[in-house]
Amino acid sequence: TTFGSVTRQREKLQSLEAEIEKKAKLLLSLQDRIEHREEELTAKHGQADREAMQQLVLHDELARTEQRLQETVARLELVNGELQGSQAALASQNADVQVLSDRKQLIEREIEQLN
């Protein structure tokens, strides 16, 4: 009976060792999965950081572009105002030239009548 008891205890010990080994393998597998997931999350976090930085850069570029566009629009409005002023002055000069041309023709007709 002692031999049977020792044999049973040995079998029980071997069974426990096998179970411990199985659980150790499972634990190592879980640790590997956790590490892999942490690496994935770190990579995703890094990607998110890079994307956020790119968004900030794009936002800054957009703001600068909008500012330059507003400055360009302001300059164009100024030039347009100057052009309108020049057109008005030119129209006035054309009217003066037309008046002078009409006077010249009138004077020429008067001279012809005198001759």
C-alpha positions in Angstrom: 0.0 0.0 0.0 2.9 2.4 0.7 4.2 1.6 -2.8 0.8 2.3 -4.3 0.5 5.5 -2.3 3.9 6.7 -3.5 3.0 5.8 -7.0 -0.3 7.7 -6.8 1.5 10.7 -5.3 4.1 10.5 -8.1 1.3 10.4 -10.7 -0.5 13.2 -9.0 2.8 15.2 -8.9 3.4 14.5 -12.6 -0.1 15.5 -13.4 0.4 18.7 -11.5 3.7 19.4 -13.2 2.1 18.8 -16.6 -0.7 21.2 -15.7 1.8 23.8 -14.4 3.8 23.4 -17.6 0.6 23.8 -19.7 -0.4 27.0 -17.7 3.1 28.3 -18.0 2.9 27.9 -21.8 -0.5 29.6 -21.8 0.9 32.4 -19.6 3.9 32.9 -22.0 1.5 33.0 -24.9 -0.7 35.6 -23.2 2.4 37.6 -22.3 3.5 37.5 -26.0 0.0 38.6 -27.1 0.0 41.4 -24.6 3.4 42.6 -25.7 2.3 42.4 -29.4 -0.8 44.4 -28.6 1.2 47.0 -26.6 3.5 47.3 -29.7 0.4 47.8 -31.9 -1.0 50.4 -29.6 2.3 52.2 -29.4 2.5 52.2 -33.2 -1.1 53.4 -33.5 -0.4 56.1 -30.9 2.7 57.1 -32.8 0.7 57.2 -36.0 -2.0 59.2 -34.3 0.6 61.6 -33.0 2.1 62.0 -36.5 -1.3 62.5 -38.0 -2.2 65.1 -35.4 1.1 66.9 -36.1 0.3 66.7 -39.8 -3.1 68.2 -39.1 -1.5 71.0 -37.1 1.0 71.7 -40.0 -1.9 71.6 -42.5 -4.0 73.9 -40.3 -1.1 76.4 -40.0 -0.5 76.3 -43.8 -4.2 76.8 -44.4 -4.2 79.8 -42.0 -1.2 81.3 -43.7 -2.7 80.7 -47.1 -6.0 82.3 -46.0 -4.0 85.3 -44.7 -2.1 85.7 -47.9 -5.4 85.3 -49.9 -7.0 88.1 -47.8 -3.9 90.3 -48.3 -4.1 89.6 -52.1 -7.8 90.4 -52.1 -7.1 93.7 -50.3 -4.4 94.6 -52.8 -6.7 93.7 -55.7 -9.5 95.8 -54.3 -7.0 98.7 -53.9 -5.7 98.2 -57.5 -9.4 97.9 -58.7 -10.2 101.2 -57.0 -7.2 102.8 -58.6 -8.2 101.4 -62.0 -11.7 102.8 -61.5 -10.2 106.2 -60.6 -8.0 106.0 -63.7 -11.0 105.1 -65.9 -13.0 108.0 -64.6 -10.0 110.3 -65.2 -9.6 108.9 -68.7 -13.3 109.3 -69.4 -13.1 112.9 -68.2 -10.0 113.5 -70.4 -11.8 111.9 -73.3 -14.7 114.2 -72.8 -12.3 117.2 -72.7 -10.7 115.9 -75.9 -14.1 115.6 -77.5 -15.0 119.1 -76.5 -11.7 120.4 -77.8 -12.1 118.4 -81.0 -15.7 119.8 -81.5 -14.3 123.4 -80.9 -11.5 122.8 -83.4 -14.0 121.6 -86.0 -16.2 124.6 -85.3 -13.2 127.0 -85.6 -12.1 125.3 -88.8 -15.6 125.7 -90.3 -15.6 129.4 -89.3 -12.2 129.8 -90.9 -13.5 128.2 -94.1 -16.6 130.5 -94.1 -14.3 133.5 -93.7 -12.2 132.4 -96.6 
